[in-house]
Amino acid sequence: MVVLSKPAIEQFSYIRNSKPPSTLMFPQIPLVDLSKPDSKHQIIKACEEFGFFKVINHGVPLEFISRLEAEATKFFSLPLSEKEKTGQPQPYGYGNKRIGPNGDVGWVEYLLLTTNQDSNMLRFLSGENPESFRFALNNYMTAVKKMACDLLEMMADGLKIQPRNVLSKLLMDEQSDSVFRLNHYPPCPDAHALNGNSNVIGFGEHTDPQIISVLRSNNTSGLQISLRDGSWISVPPDQFSFFINVGDSLQVMTNGRFKSVKHRVLTNSVKSRLSMIYFGGPPLSEKIAPLPSLMGGGQSLYKEFTWFEYKKSAYSSRLADNRLMHFERI
Ligand code: GA4
């Protein structure tokens, strides 16, 4: 997967978009500076309008980021047979082109890990020095989880919900069903390159099922988000910042006030893209329902369900499916 040749690309022509995607560079992606006193209001606005924003002055040490990036690059440069020792993704492990269990494919290889201590996959990591990979992962995940919790507390404040840890406690719970993903998109030279983005799908359009996702990538473009009108905007890469997605569960907990954002990744025609994503999820037994103070005396837009039920249904869906539809009240 690391060295790509033209015939290899043609072999996987089924992950090509039939027509070049229509993309817009505007409007601007909301930017939240965590060092500013009004950042909680900016977060609320961004979650309502886009379900997506970029964070600067986040407090995650750059050393943790570059250390994990170096370890991930080393891992993806290993021979395929070594990477496969990590185990087939069921759903956790090393995956190549196949995403999920229902036939989705992309021009991507990845490592999908659970962050849950009980079933901690980090012990299966292969490579020359799994210990230093594990160390880098643990440092990075701890710092990013802390930032995700801070953001959720700022959201609770901005929404005037008490207690302020009502959302963050779900990620802090020992049983939190959070996931970590490293995605490597090898360069994909393509005749229809658009501003450095090719029209080959790296990771197809989808929303994230969890509460919040925290993404960091290297300086290679490819990520796009969908706006309400169905158009796609390219997110300029920024290796020093984080990008935050509202997940389906947070959409439900805010009774639709925050929108989970549809996004996708197009491959780059010349550069490799490497992204690291923390998906903050609740414990499996947690009921996912609108927070009472956000109902304003009105009805829940959703039927009641647990995270286990939602996850089970997600794993029988295709990537692009609208997973929340089955849980909406008519
Ligand atoms: C999308 C968000 C996360 O990457 C993920 C993905 C998961 C997987 O790759 O195993 C899913 C996808 C994601 C949603 C629908 C199902 C499950 C692939 C798929 C087709 C790890 C997650 O939690 O949901």
Boltz pocket constraint, residues with backbone or C-beta under 6 A from the ligand:
constraints:
  - pocket:
      binder: B
      contacts: [[A, 91], [A, 99], [A, 100], [A, 101], [A, 102], [A, 104], [A, 112], [A, 179], [A, 181], [A, 206], [A, 207], [A, 208], [A, 209], [A, 210], [A, 279], [A, 314], [A, 315], [A, 316], [A, 317], [A, 318], [A, 319]]
      max_distance: 6.0
